[in-house]
Amino acid sequence: MAKLKITLVRSLIKALPKQKANAEALGLRKIGDITIQNDDGSTWGKVKVLSHLVKVEPVSDEK
């Protein structure tokens, strides 16, 4: 399954409660935090809410 590397690049200080909850669900707490998530619909829904706060990059599955 494809993976996504999600990095928090903006602060959550003035974010709405829904945005803070989605960041927490992704495991992002501080600026610079990185998480690897599966590339599926639920992840993209969370990323859409946080689109102005995060950077998303695909991760190759090569070993």
C-alpha positions in Angstrom: 0.0 0.0 0.0 1.2 3.5 -0.8 2.3 5.8 2.1 2.2 9.5 2.6 4.7 11.6 4.6 2.9 14.4 6.3 4.8 17.3 8.0 3.3 20.0 10.1 4.7 23.3 8.8 2.4 25.9 10.4 1.4 26.4 14.0 -1.9 25.1 15.5 -2.3 28.0 17.9 -5.1 29.8 16.0 -6.5 26.7 14.4 -10.1 25.7 14.8 -10.9 22.8 17.2 -11.7 20.5 14.2 -8.3 21.2 12.8 -6.5 20.6 16.1 -8.4 17.3 16.5 -7.4 16.2 13.0 -3.8 17.1 13.6 -3.8 15.1 16.9 -5.4 12.1 15.1 -2.5 12.2 12.6 0.0 12.4 15.4 1.1 16.0 14.7 1.6 18.2 17.7 4.5 20.6 17.1 5.9 22.4 14.0 8.2 20.0 12.3 6.5 16.8 13.4 6.4 14.1 10.7 4.1 11.1 10.4 3.8 8.3 7.8 0.2 7.4 7.0 -1.5 5.0 4.6 -2.6 6.7 1.3 -6.4 6.2 1.7 -9.6 8.3 1.8 -9.6 8.8 5.6 -6.1 10.2 5.6 -6.8 12.5 2.6 -10.0 13.8 4.4 -7.9 14.8 7.4 -5.2 16.4 5.2 -7.9 18.4 3.4 -8.9 20.0 6.7 -5.3 20.8 7.4 -4.2 21.6 3.9 -2.9 25.1 4.8 -0.9 23.8 7.8 0.8 20.6 6.4 3.1 19.5 3.6 2.3 16.1 2.0 4.8 14.0 0.1 4.4 10.4 -1.3 6.8 7.8 0.1 8.1 5.0 -2.1 7.7 1.4 -0.9 11.1 0.4 -2.2 13.2 -1.7 0.2 
